[in-house]
Amino acid sequence: MVTIIIIILTVAVSILCFYGGLDLDKLKFSAHDVWHRRKWWQLVTYGFVHGGWGHLFFNMLTLYFFGRVVEQYFAAVWGEPLGQILYMHDGQMLFDSTTTWNRQEWKVDEVLGRLMAEGSVKRTIVVGIDNTPERLRELLPGMIQSYMDADDIEDPAYALGDSYLKFVTEEVKPLIDSLYRPLTDREHTFIAGSSMGGLISLYALCEYPEVFGGAACLSSHISIAYLDDFTRDSDAAADAFLRYVSDMMPDRETTRLYMDYGKAGYDAAYGPYQERMDSLFLSRGWNEDHYRSLAFEGHDHNETCWASRLEIPITYLLGE
């Protein structure tokens, strides 16, 4: 808008100068006049006058294209907050299938872009946090151990989930808040992931209720199976996580939680564990406004399936 106003003003002043309505000599820049005659206004007015129609046309064309870029930059730095924010785990898998190990992706940019264009979802910034070779350790909630017998734990130092969430909340979030100026309150800050990412997202909601107002947990690895370096009794670990959530459950009136699983392949094993989690939340009075749990026929444990249903949790958490 500012660019358009400057263009209109410049064209009007230049035309008046072309046809004698304004004295060009009084408006154009002269270092002698500015310094010795104190005609400081020439520092400004000279930007609005041009030597001819060609000069005016090409300058205004350049201003039109580059001025909008400058406006967007200043809006990002000093303007209104740019929107709510969604932190997502396994950042490598979110946007571009040509760079992922299995040539699949979540299609986050396509899904969220379409929903924002339709007006179904508020303006949102997505922060993808890449995983590392220590992914299983980094996404395993540390407090599980407090609810387990010591004999059931193979390696007490295995779980790094607490350090990971500290990194997200104390390093990543302040950096994003300063660079991109999102809405920073918990009501506009969300976290999401799948499998171990779903597990740590629910854990984040319990550990940092003052930071995150909602979470989307797709195909959450509540079973905690196949983590033999941590425990050989995954059922004990799953029970421990359920007891932890029962004790640390966030406020249902100010929180939104989405959970799901697929009924095919690897995901099918999550059914009994997710049903226990559903029973826990429902027994505490959580309703559809704050807790939604779904199961999907034919959906397996992969990015293609998560992408196909991503619209549902996105709309639930971020919708208008």
N, C-alpha and C positions, 0 to 999 in steps of 0.2 A: 504493500500500500504506500509506504514512504517513497519507494522508487517511482511509482506512478505520479505521485504529487510533484516530485522533483522534475520529472519529464514535462508535465503540463506547465509548470511554472517556467521552466527553461524555454520551452517552445514559445510561450506567450511573450516573455521578455525579448527573445531573439526576433520575433516577428515585429514587435513594436520598434525595435532598433532598425530592422530592415526598412521599414516604411516611415521612419522619422518620428515615431511617437515617443521615443526615448532617445536621449543623447548618448550615443555609443562612447564618445570620448570621456564622458563622466563616469561610465561604468567599467570600461576596460582597465586592465591593470597597468599601472605605471609605477615603477619602483621609486622614481623621483617624487611623484605626487604623494605616494604613501608615506615616504620617510620625511620629506621636507614640508609638504602641505597638509600632512596628517589626514589624508583621505583613506582611512583604514577600511572603509566599506568596500573599496575596490578588491580587497582580498577575497571577498565573498561574491560581489556582483560579477566579477570577471568570469566566474564559472557558469553564469547564466547567459552569456552573450557569445555569438559565433560569427565567423567571417562570411558565411554564405549558407545556402540551402544544403549543399553537399556536406559541409562541415557539420551542420546541425543534424542531418539525417544519420550519419554514421556514428556520431557521438551518442545520440539518443538510442540507437539500436544497441550499441555496446552497453550503455547504462541499463537498458531494459533487461538484458540477459545477465550481466554480472551483478547488477544491483540487487536482484532477487536472491542471488547466492549470498551476498553480504548480509542482507536482511535475515536470512535463515540462520547464518552464523551468529549474529548478534542476538537473535531470539533464543538460540540454544544456550548462549552464555548468560544473558541478562533478562530474558523474557520470562513468560509463564512456565511453570514446570511442564516437562514434556510428556508426562503420563505416568501411569502406574508401572510396576516393574515385576517381572517374572524371572526368577533364577531357576535354571534347569541344569541338571547333572548330565554327564556324558556329552559334553558340548560338541565333540567331533561328529556325533551321530545325528545332529538336529537339522542341518540345513542342506547338505550337499552329498548326494549318494556317490558321486564320482571320487570322493576322498575317503569313504568309509571302508572298513575291512570287509564288509559283506555286501557292499553296493546297495545298501538300504539306508533310508533316512526317515526322520519324523515328519518332514515337510512343514516344519514350524513356520517358516516364512510364508509359504503359500497359504496355509490354513489361517494363520493369524492375520495376514494381509487381507485376505478375502473377507474375514469376519469384521475387521475394522472398516473396510470399504463399504460393507453393507450396513454398518452402524450397529451391529449386534454386540460388538465388544468395544470397550473404551480404548483410547489410545494407550498402547502398551510397549514398553521396551523389554526385550528378552535378552538375558545374559546367559550364554552357554558356558558352563565351567567344564573344561576338558578333564577327562579322567587321566590317570597315570597307570603304570604297571602295577601299582599298589591299590588298584580300584577296590577290590573286595575288602581290603582292610580299611580303606578310607571311608567307605560307605557303610561300615558295620557300627551300629550304635554301641558306644562304650559302656553305658550304664546297664546293659543287659547282664554284665558280669555280677553286678550287685545283687541280682535276683537269682543267681545260679549257685549251686554248690561248687566249692573249689575243686572237688574231684572231677567235675564235669568239664572243666576248662583245661584245654591242652596248653594254651599259650596266653597267659594273662596280659601280655603286651601286644597281642595280635590286633585288637580293635583300635582303629585310629579315627573313628567317627567324630569324637569330641574335638580332636585337633582340626579335622576337616571343617566342621561347622564353625569353629573359632576363626579359621581362615576366611570362610565365606562372610561371616558377620563383622569381623574386625578389620579385614583387609580389603576384600573384594567390594563389599557394600559401600564403605566410605569412599573408595576410589570411584565407583560408578556414580554415587550421589554427587561427587564434586565435578565429574567430567560431563555427565549427561543430564543432571538436574531433574531426576524423576520426582514424583511425589514420594516422600520418604517415610511417611507414617505407616504403621502396621496394616491399616485398612487398605493400603494400596501396594503392599509388598507380599509377594507370593513365591512359593517354591514348588518344584515339580520334578518327577523323575519316574523311571520304571525299574522293576526288578529290585536290585539293591538300592537304586536311586529312589524307588518308592518307599523303601524301608527307612532310608535316612531322611526323606522328606517329612514323614510322619514324626520321626524323632525330632527333627528341627522344629516342628510345630509345638511339640511338648517342651523342648528345652529352651526355645526362644519365643515364647508367646508374645513378648513385647516387640518383636521384630517382624514376625510373619503372621499375617491375618488369615492365610489359607494355604492349603496344599493339595496337589493332585498326585495321587500315588497309583500308578498303573502297574498291574501285574506285580504287586509288591511281594518281595521275597520273605514273607512272614515265616515261612517254614524254616528259614536259616539252614537249609540243607546243603550238603556238599562243601561245607567249610571245615574240613577235617583238621586243618591246622589250628583252628580256633576251638572246636569241640567235636567229639565223636557222638554226642547225644544231641542231635538237632532238635528233637522234641522238647528237651529240657530248655534249650535256648529259646525256642518259640514260646513255650509257656512263660519263660522269664520276660520276654518282650511284652507279652499280653499283660502281665502283672505290672510291668513298668508303665505301660500306657494307662492302665486302670488308675494308678497312683498319680500320674502326671498329666492327665487329660486336660487340655486347655478349656477355656470358658466357651461353652456351646453357643452362647448368645452373640458372641463377637467373632466367631471363627467359622470358616467353611472348609470342609474336608471332603474330597472326592477320592473314592477307591474303586478298583475294578480288577477283573481277571478274565482270561479267556478259558474256554472249555475244551480246547484242543491241545495236543502235544504236551510240552513241558508245563504250560500254564495250568492245565487241568488239575495238577496236584495241589494248586493253591486253594481250591474250593473250600475244603474243610477249615483251613486256617482263616480264610477271609470270612467265612460264616461265623466263626467264633469272634472275630473282630467286630462284625456287624452286631452281633448279639450284645457285646459289651457296650457299644455306643448307644444302641437303641434302649438298653436298660437304664442308661443315664439320661434319657429324655431327649436325645438328639433326634431331630426330625429332618424332613426333606429339605428344609430351608438351609440347614447347616451341615447335613451329612448325606451323601449320596453314594451308594454302592451298587455296581452293576456287574453283570456277567454276560459274556459275549460268545454265542455259539460259533464254532469254527475258527476262533481266534487263537493263535499260537503265541509264542514268546519271541517276538521280533519287531523290528521297527516298522515294517510294512503294516502290521496289524495295529500298532499303536498310532501310526499316522492316520489310518482309516477311521479311528474313533476319537482322534485328538480334539475335534470340534466340540465334543460333549463336555470334557472337563474344562476346556478353555472358556466356553460360554458360561459354564456354571460358576467358575471362579471370577472371570473378568468381565462378564456381560453387563450391559447397560441395565 
